[in-house]
């Protein structure tokens, strides 16, 4: 069972932001630990100490924040933590006015269970005044009390020659993928208890947070849509195909997926192309943001079964989301993509640094790797030889093995042990 009082790997980045920015928004799905982290930072004394904490999940507090946002914000004489701020969008205008009058850093630490930057006028009202950081469910490193350095390692000049720690058996890797990273789900020892938690969690999100973002007609269709997306996690997202299976018009489908993305349940992984214009028209990959939830939705079990046909895609989703989590603390700034050529060569995840340098990451469930596993990485290397730093195939083996110029097979445990 994880100790939720432990420092999260994102915490230093939040502390740094509070030290030089008036407003910091800690965003992420419900039940990932935002309030716990915010409470810990308040206890440490950001912004001069004595932070007052309120939550807009409290009906009385929400009524006050909605009725008179300016008076609500003025009521905080020192630093403040405002939890679930997306429930009162009118607060952002009041926060802007308050911050414009007093630009001291660390005045407000906000948490939100929906992407408030999708709300009208929010992104403009606090531009240059607010830093946004995303907290995801536990990473594998956090569960092992490690701060992962995989991203910085694969962008470095010399790749580490080995991976610390014992090998990760296939059963252990499967267990990691199936439990996901939500603290409450990880703490439940049986698959049945986790499944019950996931069911109630989805119901809460769809009936509460989605309704907060938009008045959605036919909300009963959303669980079915989420299940269809879970079955396609790690695969190309064909909106027309999903539209037919879900029985939803294409326009409605895109609206619903945008809502699932805004509540951090779903994330499209865009295509990488050397031509920036081409990226915009290529299909993204669908990713459910937690593999425990995705596995539960498609019936993938620890003992195996019919859902095993989806195991490879779910493992790819697991890797992609672990890399997404590491964006919060990696020294190297990067954006994730996927890569696919007209000939069918593909790379599961492409990490593009702000400098334009590229690292390709391919995922294989097998314990052995052959030259064929590097076809997509070689195609990426050929597309941008000067920018290509390295290609790695993450696999179920135990050794770091070179496969040619800047190409390596690497144990999947390097993802959280480097």
C-alpha positions as CSV (number, residue, x, y, z in Angstrom):
1,X,0.0,0.0,0.0
2,X,1.5,3.4,-1.0
3,X,2.1,6.0,1.7
4,X,0.1,8.9,0.4
5,X,1.9,11.2,2.8
6,X,5.2,10.7,0.9
7,X,6.4,13.5,-1.2
8,X,5.3,13.3,-4.8
9,X,7.9,13.6,-7.6
10,X,6.1,16.7,-8.9
11,X,6.4,18.5,-5.5
12,X,9.7,20.2,-6.1
13,X,8.3,21.7,-9.3
14,X,5.3,23.0,-7.4
15,X,7.5,24.5,-4.7
16,X,9.6,26.2,-7.4
17,X,6.5,27.7,-9.0
18,X,5.2,29.0,-5.7
19,X,8.5,30.7,-5.1
20,X,8.2,33.0,-8.1
21,X,4.7,32.9,-9.4
22,X,1.6,34.5,-7.8
23,X,-0.9,31.8,-8.8
24,X,-0.1,28.1,-9.2
25,X,-2.7,25.6,-10.4
26,X,-2.2,22.0,-9.5
27,X,-4.5,20.2,-12.0
28,X,-5.4,16.5,-12.5
29,X,-8.1,13.9,-12.2
30,X,-10.0,13.4,-9.0
31,X,-8.4,11.1,-6.4
32,X,-4.8,11.4,-7.7
33,X,-3.6,13.2,-4.5
34,X,-3.9,16.9,-5.4
35,X,-5.5,17.9,-2.1
36,X,-3.0,15.8,-0.1
37,X,0.0,17.5,-1.8
38,X,-1.6,20.9,-1.5
39,X,-2.1,20.4,2.3
40,X,1.5,19.3,2.7
41,X,2.8,22.4,0.9
42,X,0.5,24.6,3.0
43,X,2.0,22.9,6.1
44,X,5.5,23.7,4.9
45,X,4.5,27.4,4.7
46,X,4.6,28.6,1.1
47,X,4.0,32.3,0.4
48,X,5.2,33.3,3.9
49,X,3.2,30.7,5.8
50,X,-0.2,30.6,7.4
51,X,-2.0,29.5,4.3
52,X,-5.8,29.2,4.7
53,X,-7.4,26.3,2.8
54,X,-11.0,26.0,1.5
55,X,-12.7,23.6,-0.9
56,X,-15.4,24.4,-3.4
57,X,-16.8,20.9,-2.9
58,X,-18.3,22.5,0.2
59,X,-21.7,23.8,-0.9
60,X,-21.6,26.9,1.4
61,X,-18.1,27.9,0.2
62,X,-19.1,27.3,-3.4
63,X,-22.1,29.6,-2.9
64,X,-20.0,32.4,-1.5
65,X,-17.4,32.1,-4.3
66,X,-20.1,32.1,-6.9
67,X,-22.2,34.9,-5.5
68,X,-19.4,37.5,-5.1
69,X,-16.0,36.3,-6.4
70,X,-14.3,39.6,-5.7
71,X,-15.3,39.6,-2.0
72,X,-14.4,35.9,-1.7
73,X,-10.9,36.5,-3.0
74,X,-10.4,39.6,-0.8
75,X,-11.2,37.5,2.2
76,X,-7.8,35.9,2.0
77,X,-5.3,38.1,3.8
78,X,-2.4,35.7,3.3
79,X,-1.6,32.8,1.1
80,X,-4.5,30.5,0.3
81,X,-5.3,27.0,-1.0
82,X,-8.5,26.9,-3.1
83,X,-9.5,23.3,-3.8
84,X,-11.6,22.3,-6.9
85,X,-11.5,25.8,-8.4
86,X,-13.1,24.7,-11.7
87,X,-16.4,24.7,-9.9
88,X,-16.4,28.5,-9.8
89,X,-15.0,29.8,-13.1
90,X,-15.9,33.4,-12.1
91,X,-13.1,33.3,-9.5
92,X,-10.4,33.6,-12.2
93,X,-11.4,37.1,-13.1
94,X,-11.3,38.1,-9.4
95,X,-7.9,36.4,-8.9
96,X,-6.6,38.4,-11.9
97,X,-7.7,41.6,-10.3
98,X,-6.2,40.7,-6.9
99,X,-2.9,39.5,-8.4
100,X,-2.6,42.7,-10.6
101,X,-2.8,44.7,-7.4
102,X,-0.3,42.5,-5.5
103,X,2.2,40.4,-7.6
104,X,3.9,38.6,-4.6
105,X,4.7,35.0,-5.4
106,X,2.9,32.1,-3.8
107,X,-0.3,33.9,-3.1
108,X,-2.7,31.3,-4.3
109,X,-2.3,27.5,-4.8
110,X,-5.3,26.2,-6.7
111,X,-6.3,22.6,-7.4
112,X,-8.7,21.6,-10.2
113,X,-10.1,18.2,-11.3
114,X,-10.9,19.6,-14.8
115,X,-8.7,21.4,-17.2
116,X,-9.7,24.9,-16.5
117,X,-7.8,26.2,-19.5
118,X,-10.6,24.7,-21.6
119,X,-13.1,27.1,-19.9
120,X,-13.9,30.3,-21.7
121,X,-11.7,33.3,-20.9
122,X,-9.7,31.5,-18.1
123,X,-6.5,31.1,-20.1
124,X,-6.5,34.8,-21.1
125,X,-7.4,36.1,-17.6
126,X,-4.3,34.7,-15.9
127,X,-1.8,34.6,-18.7
128,X,1.6,35.4,-17.3
129,X,0.3,35.2,-13.7
130,X,-0.4,31.5,-13.3
131,X,1.7,28.4,-13.7
132,X,-0.1,25.1,-14.4
133,X,1.2,21.8,-13.3
134,X,-0.5,18.4,-13.8
135,X,-0.5,15.7,-11.1
136,X,-1.2,12.2,-12.5
137,X,-1.8,9.0,-10.6
138,X,1.2,7.5,-8.9
139,X,4.1,6.8,-11.2
140,X,6.0,3.5,-10.9
141,X,9.0,5.4,-9.4
142,X,6.8,7.0,-6.8
143,X,5.5,3.6,-5.8
144,X,9.1,2.5,-5.4
145,X,10.1,5.8,-3.7
146,X,12.3,6.8,-6.6
147,X,12.5,9.9,-8.7
148,X,12.7,8.6,-12.3
149,X,15.4,9.9,-14.6
150,X,14.6,7.8,-17.7
151,X,13.9,10.8,-20.0
152,X,17.1,12.6,-19.1
153,X,19.1,9.3,-19.5
154,X,17.8,8.6,-23.0
155,X,18.6,12.1,-24.2
156,X,22.1,12.0,-22.6
157,X,25.3,11.4,-24.6
158,X,25.9,8.0,-23.0
159,X,23.2,5.5,-22.1
160,X,23.5,3.8,-18.7
161,X,25.0,0.3,-19.2
162,X,22.6,-1.5,-16.8
163,X,19.4,-1.2,-14.8
164,X,19.6,-1.3,-11.0
165,X,17.5,-3.7,-9.0
166,X,16.3,-7.3,-9.7
167,X,14.6,-8.2,-12.9
168,X,10.9,-7.6,-13.2
169,X,9.1,-10.9,-13.8
170,X,6.3,-10.9,-16.4
171,X,3.7,-11.4,-13.6
172,X,4.9,-8.4,-11.7
173,X,4.8,-6.2,-14.8
174,X,1.3,-7.4,-15.5
175,X,0.3,-6.6,-11.9
176,X,1.7,-3.1,-12.2
177,X,-0.2,-2.4,-15.4
178,X,-3.5,-3.8,-14.1
179,X,-3.5,-1.9,-10.8
180,X,-2.7,1.5,-12.4
181,X,-1.7,4.4,-10.2
182,X,-4.8,5.8,-8.4
183,X,-3.8,5.8,-4.7
184,X,-7.2,4.3,-3.6
185,X,-7.1,1.6,-6.3
186,X,-3.4,0.7,-5.5
187,X,-4.2,0.4,-1.9
188,X,-6.9,-2.3,-2.5
189,X,-5.3,-5.7,-2.5
190,X,-7.9,-7.6,-4.5
191,X,-8.8,-7.2,-8.1
192,X,-12.5,-7.3,-7.1
193,X,-12.2,-4.5,-4.6
194,X,-10.3,-2.4,-7.2
195,X,-13.0,-3.1,-9.8
196,X,-15.7,-1.8,-7.4
197,X,-13.6,1.3,-6.8
198,X,-13.2,2.0,-10.5
199,X,-16.9,1.6,-11.1
200,X,-17.9,4.1,-8.5
201,X,-15.1,6.4,-9.6
202,X,-16.3,6.5,-13.2
203,X,-19.9,7.1,-12.1
204,X,-18.8,10.1,-9.9
205,X,-16.7,11.7,-12.7
206,X,-19.4,11.4,-15.3
207,X,-22.2,12.5,-13.1
208,X,-20.4,15.3,-11.4
209,X,-17.3,16.7,-13.1
210,X,-18.6,16.3,-16.7
211,X,-21.9,18.0,-15.7
212,X,-19.8,20.8,-14.1
213,X,-18.1,21.4,-17.5
214,X,-21.1,21.1,-19.8
215,X,-24.7,20.2,-19.9
216,X,-24.4,16.8,-21.6
217,X,-27.5,15.2,-23.0
218,X,-27.6,11.5,-23.0
219,X,-25.0,11.1,-20.3
220,X,-25.8,7.4,-20.2
221,X,-23.8,7.0,-23.4
222,X,-20.6,8.2,-21.8
223,X,-19.7,4.9,-19.9
224,X,-20.1,3.0,-23.2
225,X,-17.9,5.5,-25.0
226,X,-15.2,5.3,-22.2
227,X,-15.2,1.5,-22.6
228,X,-14.8,1.8,-26.4
229,X,-11.9,4.1,-25.9
230,X,-10.3,1.7,-23.4
231,X,-10.5,-1.1,-25.9
232,X,-8.6,1.2,-28.4
233,X,-6.1,2.6,-25.9
234,X,-2.7,2.4,-27.6
235,X,-4.3,2.3,-31.1
236,X,-5.0,4.8,-33.8
237,X,-8.1,6.8,-33.0
238,X,-10.6,6.4,-35.9
239,X,-13.4,8.8,-35.0
240,X,-15.7,7.5,-37.7
241,X,-15.4,3.9,-36.5
242,X,-15.9,4.9,-32.8
243,X,-18.9,7.0,-33.9
244,X,-20.6,4.0,-35.5
245,X,-20.0,1.7,-32.6
246,X,-21.1,4.2,-30.0
247,X,-24.1,5.3,-32.0
248,X,-23.1,8.9,-31.7
249,X,-22.8,11.6,-34.4
250,X,-19.2,12.5,-35.1
251,X,-19.7,16.1,-33.7
252,X,-21.1,14.7,-30.5
253,X,-18.4,12.1,-30.2
254,X,-15.6,14.8,-30.5
255,X,-17.4,16.9,-27.9
256,X,-17.6,13.9,-25.5
257,X,-14.0,12.9,-26.0
258,X,-13.0,16.6,-25.3
259,X,-14.9,16.4,-22.0
260,X,-13.2,13.1,-21.1
261,X,-9.9,14.7,-21.9
262,X,-10.7,17.8,-19.8
263,X,-11.4,15.5,-16.8
264,X,-8.1,13.7,-17.4
265,X,-9.6,10.3,-18.2
266,X,-8.6,10.3,-21.9
267,X,-5.6,11.7,-23.8
268,X,-5.0,11.7,-27.5
269,X,-1.3,11.1,-28.5
270,X,-0.7,13.2,-31.6
271,X,1.2,12.0,-34.6
272,X,4.8,13.2,-35.3
273,X,5.8,14.3,-38.7
274,X,8.8,16.2,-40.0
275,X,6.2,18.5,-41.7
276,X,4.4,20.5,-38.9
277,X,1.3,20.9,-41.1
278,X,1.0,17.2,-41.7
279,X,0.9,16.5,-37.9
280,X,-2.4,18.3,-37.7
281,X,-4.1,16.0,-40.1
282,X,-2.7,12.6,-39.1
283,X,-4.7,10.5,-36.7
284,X,-3.8,10.5,-33.0
285,X,-3.5,7.5,-30.8
286,X,-6.1,7.0,-28.1
287,X,-4.8,6.7,-24.5
288,X,-6.7,6.1,-21.4
289,X,-4.7,7.9,-18.8
290,X,-4.7,5.0,-16.2
291,X,-4.1,1.4,-17.2
292,X,-5.8,0.1,-14.1
293,X,-9.0,1.8,-15.2
294,X,-8.6,0.8,-18.8
295,X,-8.0,-2.9,-17.8
296,X,-11.1,-2.9,-15.6
297,X,-13.2,-1.5,-18.4
298,X,-12.1,-4.1,-21.0
299,X,-12.1,-7.0,-18.5
300,X,-8.3,-7.7,-18.5
301,X,-7.5,-9.8,-15.4
302,X,-4.4,-10.9,-13.6
303,X,-5.2,-14.5,-14.5
304,X,-5.5,-13.8,-18.2
305,X,-8.6,-14.3,-20.3
306,X,-10.4,-12.9,-23.4
307,X,-9.1,-9.4,-22.8
308,X,-5.5,-10.6,-23.4
309,X,-5.7,-9.7,-27.1
310,X,-5.4,-6.1,-25.8
311,X,-2.4,-6.7,-23.6
312,X,0.2,-5.3,-26.0
313,X,-1.7,-2.0,-26.5
314,X,-2.3,-1.7,-22.8
315,X,1.4,-2.1,-22.1
316,X,2.1,0.6,-24.7
317,X,-0.4,2.8,-22.9
318,X,1.3,2.1,-19.6
319,X,4.7,3.2,-21.0
320,X,3.3,6.3,-22.7
321,X,1.6,7.5,-19.5
322,X,4.7,6.8,-17.4
323,X,6.6,9.1,-19.8
324,X,3.8,11.7,-19.6
325,X,4.1,11.7,-15.8
326,X,7.9,12.3,-16.1
327,X,7.3,15.4,-18.1
328,X,6.5,17.1,-14.7
329,X,10.0,16.7,-13.3
330,X,12.4,15.8,-16.2
331,X,15.1,18.3,-16.7
332,X,14.7,17.9,-20.5
333,X,11.6,19.6,-21.7
334,X,9.8,17.4,-24.3
335,X,6.5,16.7,-25.9
336,X,5.3,13.1,-26.7
337,X,4.0,11.9,-30.1
338,X,3.7,8.7,-32.1
339,X,5.2,8.0,-35.5
340,X,3.9,6.0,-38.5
341,X,5.0,5.8,-42.1
342,X,3.0,5.1,-45.2
343,X,4.7,1.7,-45.3
344,X,3.4,0.8,-41.8
345,X,6.7,1.4,-39.9
346,X,5.9,2.9,-36.5
347,X,7.3,4.0,-33.2
348,X,5.0,3.8,-30.2
349,X,6.2,7.0,-28.5
350,X,8.5,9.8,-29.9
351,X,9.9,12.3,-27.4
352,X,10.6,15.6,-29.1
353,X,12.7,18.0,-27.0
354,X,12.2,21.7,-27.2
355,X,15.5,21.8,-29.1
356,X,14.0,19.5,-31.8
357,X,16.1,16.5,-30.8
358,X,14.2,13.2,-30.9
359,X,14.2,9.9,-29.0
360,X,12.1,7.0,-30.1
361,X,10.6,4.5,-27.7
362,X,9.2,1.2,-28.9
363,X,7.5,-1.2,-26.5
364,X,7.6,-5.0,-26.8
365,X,6.1,-7.4,-24.2
366,X,8.5,-10.3,-25.1
367,X,11.7,-11.2,-23.2
368,X,13.7,-11.3,-26.4
369,X,14.2,-8.7,-29.2
370,X,15.2,-9.2,-32.8
371,X,16.4,-6.7,-35.4
372,X,12.8,-6.5,-36.8
373,X,11.8,-4.6,-33.6
374,X,13.9,-1.6,-34.7
375,X,12.3,-1.1,-38.2
376,X,10.2,1.9,-37.0
377,X,13.1,3.4,-35.1
378,X,15.3,3.2,-38.1
379,X,12.7,4.9,-40.2
380,X,12.5,7.7,-37.7
381,X,16.3,7.9,-37.7
382,X,16.3,8.2,-41.5
383,X,13.6,10.9,-41.4
384,X,15.7,13.2,-39.1
385,X,19.2,11.8,-38.8
386,X,20.7,15.1,-37.4
387,X,18.0,15.4,-34.7
388,X,17.8,11.7,-33.8
389,X,19.5,11.2,-30.5
390,X,18.6,7.5,-29.7
391,X,16.0,4.8,-30.3
392,X,15.2,2.3,-27.5
393,X,13.1,-0.8,-27.5
394,X,11.7,-1.4,-24.0
395,X,11.3,-5.2,-23.5
396,X,10.8,-7.9,-20.9
397,X,14.5,-8.9,-20.8
398,X,17.2,-8.0,-18.3
399,X,20.1,-6.6,-20.3
400,X,20.9,-3.3,-22.0
401,X,21.9,-4.5,-25.5
402,X,23.2,-2.3,-28.4
403,X,21.6,-2.9,-31.8
404,X,23.5,-0.5,-34.0
405,X,24.1,3.2,-34.2
406,X,22.2,4.9,-31.4
407,X,19.8,1.9,-31.0
408,X,19.4,-0.2,-27.9
409,X,17.1,-2.8,-26.3
410,X,16.5,-1.8,-22.7
411,X,14.6,-3.6,-19.9
412,X,11.3,-2.0,-19.3
413,X,12.1,-1.5,-15.6
414,X,14.6,1.2,-16.8
415,X,11.5,3.4,-17.2
416,X,11.3,3.8,-13.4
417,X,14.7,2.7,-12.2
418,X,17.0,4.9,-14.2
